[in-house]
Amino acid sequence: MFEEVYKLHGLPKHIISDRDVLFTSTFWSHLNKLIGTQLRMSSAYHPQTDGSTERANHTITQMLRQCINAKQTDWVSRLPAIEFAINSARSESTGHAPFFLNTGRMLRSMIWDSAPKEEYPSVRNFALQRKLALMSAHDSILAAQVKQTRESNKRQRLAPFVLDDLVYISTKNITFPKGLARKLIPKYMGPYKIVRDFGNQSFQVDLPSNLKQRGVHNVFHASLLRIHVPNDDRLFPGRQVTQIVPGTDLEREWAVDKILSHSGSWNDSSFEVQWKAGDITWLPFGQIEHLNALKDYLDLLGVDSISNLPPGSGQPPQDYPQIFV
């Protein structure tokens, strides 16, 4: 950074980066705190946070793809012309070329009409190759800008999430134990509650301890989240990490959080059960009589057994299949 950036442009006010170990190290963070540079890191598995840099990388890759030969052996020699073309091209975001923003003036272009015939052949050939390289690089910039605009317009939409929503997180960037085929693992797992909205399409999610211990960062971009629609986990497969990867936690697969209310009395009662995943279902007494949550619920009502349970005020849906089959 000192040899390639600071000596040319001075100390930056802030640096936007991903979460590579080079940028999260104690030395790097304390060094920048000392010199007064703010470190702004992207949210987990979402390089679009530093969109300008990622877009520049994509543009350079696309330009190289169009400029190199069939064997891909001359890409290093193409880099100077590509860098020159990018620095002299007008940016749609700023309205100016990077050269102008950096120095306050535009540089002379290396494009000319033609070399005179009396010039040495090696000089003419060298100049012609550089001219063709610059023209090819500028053409590829135009192609990249058109593609960038087209692809960006396809994906623009507002995030549908708000604070306290239950959401699923994408599993495509999370490492799972060996032996599990990634293609067969659910694409999303959860649900987990949103605890903070940063206002920039990024959300902080209340992750379980086992995911935090594995180094999964708890801030996700909206593109990696999906809204949770409550359902009965016994009728539809769950997406908790303990269900996807057995043995990762000591919790039961279908863990009950608490009982909220009941309908009926004695052994004919039905109970409103809240699962730890956040879903709420109604179950008859015969399916929950072994749960500790039932004992806790009876203690709250001040009764010592189901035979002393008074009629409840709960109202199960009349079309609920688990109760009225």
C-alpha positions as CSV (number, residue, x, y, z in Angstrom):
1,M,0.0,0.0,0.0
2,F,2.8,2.5,0.8
3,E,4.9,1.5,-2.3
4,E,2.0,1.5,-4.8
5,V,-0.7,3.7,-3.5
6,Y,0.3,6.1,-0.7
7,K,3.4,7.5,-2.5
8,L,1.3,8.4,-5.5
9,H,-2.0,9.5,-4.0
10,G,-1.5,10.1,-0.3
11,L,-3.3,8.6,2.6
12,P,-7.0,7.7,1.9
13,K,-9.8,8.8,4.3
14,H,-11.3,5.3,4.1
15,I,-10.6,1.9,2.5
16,I,-13.4,-0.3,1.2
17,S,-12.4,-4.0,1.2
18,D,-13.6,-7.5,1.5
19,R,-13.1,-9.7,4.6
20,D,-9.8,-11.2,3.6
21,V,-7.5,-12.0,6.5
22,L,-5.1,-9.3,5.3
23,F,-7.8,-6.7,6.0
24,T,-9.1,-8.2,9.2
25,S,-5.8,-8.7,10.9
26,T,-5.0,-6.9,14.2
27,F,-1.9,-5.2,12.7
28,W,-3.8,-3.8,9.7
29,S,-6.7,-2.5,11.8
30,H,-4.5,-0.9,14.4
31,L,-2.2,0.6,11.8
32,N,-5.1,2.4,10.0
33,K,-6.6,3.5,13.3
34,L,-3.3,5.1,14.1
35,I,-3.0,7.0,10.8
36,G,-6.7,7.9,10.8
37,T,-8.0,5.8,7.9
38,Q,-11.4,4.2,8.3
39,L,-11.8,0.6,7.3
40,R,-15.1,-0.3,5.7
41,M,-15.6,-3.9,4.9
42,S,-18.2,-5.6,2.8
43,S,-21.0,-7.7,4.2
44,A,-20.5,-11.4,4.2
45,Y,-20.3,-13.1,0.8
46,H,-21.5,-10.1,-1.1
47,P,-18.7,-8.5,-3.1
48,Q,-21.2,-6.1,-4.6
49,T,-20.8,-4.0,-1.5
50,D,-17.6,-2.7,-3.1
51,G,-19.4,-2.6,-6.4
52,S,-17.1,-0.2,-8.3
53,T,-14.0,-2.3,-7.7
54,E,-15.7,-5.6,-8.5
55,R,-17.2,-4.0,-11.6
56,A,-13.7,-2.8,-12.6
57,N,-12.4,-6.3,-12.2
58,H,-15.1,-7.7,-14.4
59,T,-14.5,-5.0,-17.0
60,I,-10.7,-5.8,-17.1
61,T,-11.4,-9.5,-17.4
62,Q,-13.9,-8.9,-20.2
63,M,-11.4,-6.6,-22.0
64,L,-8.6,-9.2,-21.6
65,R,-10.9,-11.9,-23.0
66,Q,-11.4,-9.9,-26.2
67,C,-7.8,-8.8,-26.6
68,I,-5.7,-11.8,-25.9
69,N,-4.8,-14.4,-28.5
70,A,-6.3,-17.9,-28.8
71,K,-3.7,-19.5,-26.6
72,Q,-4.1,-16.9,-23.9
73,T,-0.3,-16.4,-23.7
74,D,-0.1,-12.6,-24.2
75,W,-2.5,-11.3,-21.5
76,V,0.4,-9.7,-19.5
77,S,1.5,-7.6,-22.4
78,R,-2.1,-6.4,-22.9
79,L,-2.4,-4.9,-19.4
80,P,-0.6,-1.6,-20.0
81,A,-2.9,-0.7,-23.0
82,I,-6.0,-1.8,-21.0
83,E,-5.0,0.3,-18.0
84,F,-4.3,3.3,-20.3
85,A,-7.7,2.9,-22.0
86,I,-9.6,2.7,-18.7
87,N,-7.8,5.8,-17.2
88,S,-8.5,7.8,-20.4
89,A,-12.2,6.7,-20.8
90,R,-15.0,8.8,-19.5
91,S,-16.8,7.2,-16.5
92,E,-20.6,7.1,-16.5
93,S,-20.7,7.5,-12.7
94,T,-18.5,10.6,-12.4
95,G,-18.7,12.1,-15.9
96,H,-14.9,12.4,-16.2
97,A,-12.0,10.2,-17.0
98,P,-9.9,8.9,-14.1
99,F,-6.8,10.7,-15.5
100,F,-8.7,14.0,-15.3
101,L,-9.9,13.4,-11.7
102,N,-6.4,12.5,-10.6
103,T,-4.4,15.2,-12.3
104,G,-6.9,17.9,-13.3
105,R,-6.1,17.6,-17.0
106,M,-6.5,15.1,-19.8
107,L,-3.4,13.4,-21.2
108,R,-2.3,13.2,-24.8
109,S,-3.7,10.1,-26.6
110,M,-1.4,7.6,-28.2
111,I,-3.6,7.3,-31.2
112,W,-2.1,8.8,-34.4
113,D,-2.9,8.6,-38.2
114,S,0.0,6.6,-39.6
115,A,3.8,6.3,-39.5
116,P,5.7,7.7,-42.5
117,K,7.1,5.1,-44.9
118,E,10.7,6.3,-44.4
119,E,10.5,5.2,-40.7
120,Y,12.3,2.0,-39.7
121,P,10.0,-1.1,-40.1
122,S,10.6,-2.2,-36.5
123,V,9.5,1.3,-35.2
124,R,6.4,1.3,-37.4
125,N,5.5,-2.2,-36.3
126,F,5.9,-1.4,-32.6
127,A,3.8,1.7,-32.9
128,L,1.1,-0.1,-34.9
129,Q,0.8,-2.9,-32.3
130,R,0.4,-0.4,-29.5
131,K,-2.2,1.5,-31.5
132,L,-4.2,-1.6,-32.3
133,A,-4.0,-2.7,-28.6
134,L,-5.4,0.7,-27.5
135,M,-8.2,0.6,-30.1
136,S,-9.2,-2.9,-29.1
137,A,-9.2,-2.0,-25.4
138,H,-11.4,1.0,-26.0
139,D,-13.8,-1.1,-28.1
140,S,-14.0,-3.6,-25.2
141,I,-14.8,-0.8,-22.7
142,L,-17.9,0.1,-24.8
143,A,-19.0,-3.5,-24.9
144,A,-18.5,-3.9,-21.2
145,Q,-20.5,-0.7,-20.4
146,V,-23.4,-1.9,-22.5
147,K,-23.4,-5.3,-20.8
148,Q,-23.1,-3.7,-17.4
149,T,-26.1,-1.5,-17.9
150,R,-28.2,-4.4,-19.3
151,E,-27.4,-6.8,-16.4
152,S,-27.8,-4.2,-13.7
153,N,-31.3,-3.2,-14.9
154,K,-32.4,-6.8,-14.7
155,R,-31.6,-7.1,-11.0
156,Q,-32.7,-3.8,-9.5
157,R,-35.4,-4.3,-6.9
158,L,-36.0,-3.1,-3.3
159,A,-35.4,-5.5,-0.4
160,P,-38.7,-6.7,1.1
161,F,-37.3,-7.2,4.6
162,V,-37.9,-5.2,7.7
163,L,-36.6,-5.3,11.3
164,D,-37.7,-8.5,13.3
165,D,-38.6,-10.4,10.1
166,L,-37.7,-14.1,10.0
167,V,-35.5,-14.9,7.0
168,Y,-33.5,-17.7,5.5
169,I,-29.9,-17.3,4.6
170,S,-28.2,-18.6,1.5
171,T,-25.9,-21.7,2.0
172,K,-23.9,-21.3,-1.2
173,N,-20.9,-19.7,0.7
174,I,-21.1,-21.7,3.9
175,T,-18.8,-24.7,4.4
176,F,-20.4,-28.0,5.4
177,P,-18.8,-31.2,6.6
178,K,-17.1,-33.5,4.1
179,G,-19.4,-36.2,2.7
180,L,-22.4,-34.0,2.1
181,A,-23.0,-33.2,-1.6
182,R,-23.5,-29.5,-1.9
183,K,-26.0,-29.9,-4.8
184,L,-28.3,-31.8,-2.4
185,I,-28.0,-29.4,0.5
186,P,-30.9,-26.9,0.8
187,K,-30.1,-23.6,-0.9
188,Y,-31.3,-21.7,2.2
189,M,-31.4,-22.4,5.9
190,G,-33.1,-20.8,8.9
191,P,-35.2,-19.0,9.8
192,Y,-33.3,-16.4,11.7
193,K,-34.5,-13.0,13.0
194,I,-33.3,-9.7,11.5
195,V,-32.0,-7.6,14.4
196,R,-30.6,-4.6,12.5
197,D,-31.2,-2.9,9.2
198,F,-28.2,-0.9,8.0
199,G,-30.3,0.9,5.4
200,N,-28.1,-0.1,2.4
201,Q,-29.7,-3.5,1.6
202,S,-27.6,-5.2,4.3
203,F,-29.1,-6.8,7.4
204,Q,-27.7,-8.2,10.6
205,V,-29.2,-11.6,11.4
206,D,-29.3,-13.3,14.8
207,L,-27.3,-16.4,13.9
208,P,-27.0,-19.5,16.2
209,S,-23.8,-20.0,18.2
210,N,-22.6,-22.9,16.1
211,L,-22.6,-20.8,12.9
212,K,-20.8,-18.0,14.6
213,Q,-18.2,-20.4,15.9
214,R,-17.5,-21.5,12.4
215,G,-16.7,-18.0,11.4
216,V,-20.0,-17.1,9.5
217,H,-20.4,-13.3,9.6
218,N,-23.9,-12.2,10.7
219,V,-24.4,-9.4,8.2
220,F,-25.9,-10.4,4.8
221,H,-26.9,-8.5,1.7
222,A,-30.6,-8.8,0.8
223,S,-29.7,-10.9,-2.3
224,L,-28.6,-13.7,0.1
225,L,-31.8,-13.7,2.1
226,R,-35.3,-15.1,1.6
227,I,-38.5,-14.3,3.6
228,H,-39.8,-16.9,5.9
229,V,-43.3,-18.2,5.4
230,P,-44.5,-20.1,8.6
231,N,-45.4,-23.7,8.1
232,D,-45.6,-27.0,9.9
233,D,-42.1,-28.5,10.0
234,R,-43.6,-32.0,10.4
235,L,-45.4,-31.6,7.0
236,F,-42.6,-29.7,5.2
237,P,-38.9,-30.3,5.8
238,G,-37.2,-27.8,8.1
239,R,-34.2,-25.6,7.3
240,Q,-32.5,-25.3,10.6
241,V,-28.7,-26.0,10.5
242,T,-29.3,-28.8,13.0
243,Q,-31.6,-30.5,10.6
244,I,-29.4,-30.0,7.5
245,V,-26.2,-31.2,9.2
246,P,-27.0,-33.8,11.9
247,G,-24.8,-33.7,15.0
248,T,-23.9,-30.0,14.8
249,D,-25.9,-29.2,18.0
250,L,-27.4,-30.9,21.0
251,E,-30.9,-29.5,20.3
252,R,-33.7,-31.9,19.1
253,E,-34.6,-31.7,15.5
254,W,-38.1,-30.5,16.2
255,A,-37.5,-28.4,19.3
256,V,-40.5,-26.8,21.0
257,D,-40.0,-23.4,22.5
258,K,-43.2,-23.1,24.6
259,I,-46.9,-23.7,24.7
260,L,-49.0,-20.5,24.3
261,S,-52.6,-21.6,24.9
262,H,-55.0,-24.5,24.7
263,S,-58.5,-25.4,23.7
264,G,-60.8,-27.9,25.4
265,S,-60.1,-29.6,28.7
266,W,-58.5,-32.8,30.1
267,N,-57.2,-35.4,27.6
268,D,-59.3,-33.9,24.8
269,S,-57.3,-30.6,24.8
270,S,-55.4,-29.2,21.9
271,F,-52.4,-27.0,22.4
272,E,-51.0,-24.0,20.6
273,V,-47.3,-24.8,20.3
274,Q,-44.5,-22.4,19.3
275,W,-41.4,-24.0,17.8
276,K,-37.9,-22.7,18.2
277,A,-37.9,-22.0,14.5
278,G,-40.7,-19.4,15.1
279,D,-43.6,-21.4,13.6
280,I,-46.8,-21.9,15.6
281,T,-49.0,-25.0,15.2
282,W,-51.8,-26.8,17.1
283,L,-51.3,-30.3,18.4
284,P,-53.5,-32.7,20.4
285,F,-52.5,-33.8,23.9
286,G,-51.4,-37.3,22.7
287,Q,-48.6,-35.8,20.6
288,I,-47.1,-33.5,23.3
289,E,-47.8,-35.3,26.6
290,H,-44.0,-36.3,26.8
291,L,-42.7,-32.7,26.4
292,N,-41.2,-30.7,29.2
293,A,-43.0,-27.7,27.7
294,L,-46.3,-29.2,28.7
295,K,-45.2,-29.5,32.3
296,D,-44.1,-25.9,32.3
297,Y,-47.4,-24.8,30.8
298,L,-49.4,-26.7,33.5
299,D,-47.2,-25.1,36.2
300,L,-48.1,-21.7,34.8
301,L,-51.8,-22.5,35.1
302,G,-51.3,-23.9,38.7
303,V,-52.4,-27.5,38.0
304,D,-50.4,-30.6,38.7
305,S,-51.8,-32.9,36.0
306,I,-53.7,-32.9,32.7
307,S,-56.8,-34.3,34.5
308,N,-57.1,-31.0,36.4
309,L,-56.7,-28.8,33.3
310,P,-59.6,-26.3,33.0
311,P,-61.2,-25.4,29.7
312,G,-59.0,-23.2,27.6
313,S,-59.7,-20.0,25.7
314,G,-57.6,-20.8,22.6
315,Q,-59.2,-20.9,19.2
316,P,-57.6,-23.3,16.7
317,P,-58.4,-22.8,13.0
318,Q,-61.5,-24.8,12.0
319,D,-59.7,-26.2,9.0
320,Y,-56.5,-27.2,10.7
321,P,-55.7,-30.8,9.6
322,Q,-53.8,-31.9,12.6
323,I,-56.8,-31.3,14.9
324,F,-59.9,-32.1,12.8
325,V,-58.9,-35.0,10.6
